[in-house]
Amino acid sequence: MNKKAILNLLMQNVEKNKLEYSEEDLELLSAIKETVIEMEVARSLFNSVSDPQLIELAIHAEDVAKTRYNYLITMAKQRELRKID
């Protein structure tokens, strides 16, 4: 699953179609974008630490972010946000 491609697809033409999105839709898209950043931060932490506790923390943080991301993507698909041009 290419997270950036999915995010780009969802965010494609958001500004142009802003009037077609409800406030809830915009919040959902924003939450997806924030979650992708959280996953990237967790992966970066994992790659930059050597302490076993910090590694475990990074793995947990990434798992939490992935779970949230999957939930938000499911919500976006249910709202058919990907179909808005």
Order of alpha helices (4+ residues) and beta strands (2+ residues): alpha-alpha-alpha
